[in-house]
């Protein structure tokens, strides 16, 4: 069995609400969705480096 560690994450209320909605729609727990997203993030970072953040840093995409 693999070793697991906990990570406490603080997020904006609107993001938490969207995560809850996604979990309800997919039937996948919020925790599992978060772990899937973190796997994707780390793999994309390994492959493309910090360029994966370019869209997020683009002023046109900021709220």
C-alpha positions in Angstrom: 0.0 0.0 0.0 1.3 3.4 -0.9 2.2 6.0 1.8 -0.3 8.9 1.9 0.0 12.4 3.3 -2.5 15.1 4.1 -2.5 18.6 2.7 -4.7 21.3 4.0 -5.9 23.6 1.3 -7.5 27.0 1.6 -9.5 28.2 -1.4 -11.9 31.0 -2.2 -15.5 30.2 -1.4 -16.5 30.4 -5.0 -14.0 27.8 -6.0 -15.1 25.5 -3.2 -18.7 25.9 -4.4 -17.7 24.9 -7.9 -15.8 21.9 -6.6 -18.9 20.8 -4.6 -21.0 21.2 -7.8 -18.5 19.2 -9.8 -18.4 16.5 -7.2 -22.2 16.3 -7.1 -22.5 16.1 -10.9 -19.8 13.5 -11.4 -20.2 11.4 -8.2 -16.5 11.8 -7.5 -15.5 13.0 -4.1 -14.1 16.5 -3.7 -10.9 15.0 -2.3 -10.5 12.7 -5.3 -11.2 15.5 -7.7 -8.6 17.6 -6.0 -6.0 14.7 -6.1 -6.7 14.2 -9.8 -6.2 17.9 -10.4 -2.9 17.9 -8.5 -1.7 14.9 -10.5 -2.5 16.7 -13.7 -0.8 19.9 -12.5 2.4 18.2 -11.5 2.6 16.1 -14.7 1.9 19.2 -16.9 4.6 21.1 -14.9 7.1 18.2 -15.5 6.3 18.3 -19.2 6.0 22.0 -19.9 7.5 23.8 -16.9 6.2 27.2 -15.7 4.6 27.9 -19.2 1.5 26.1 -17.9 0.7 29.2 -15.9 0.9 31.6 -18.8 -2.9 31.7 -19.3 -3.5 32.3 -15.6 -1.0 35.2 -15.6 -2.4 36.8 -18.7 -4.2 40.0 -17.6 -7.0 39.3 -20.1 -8.0 36.2 -18.0 -8.0 37.8 -14.6 -11.4 38.5 -12.9 
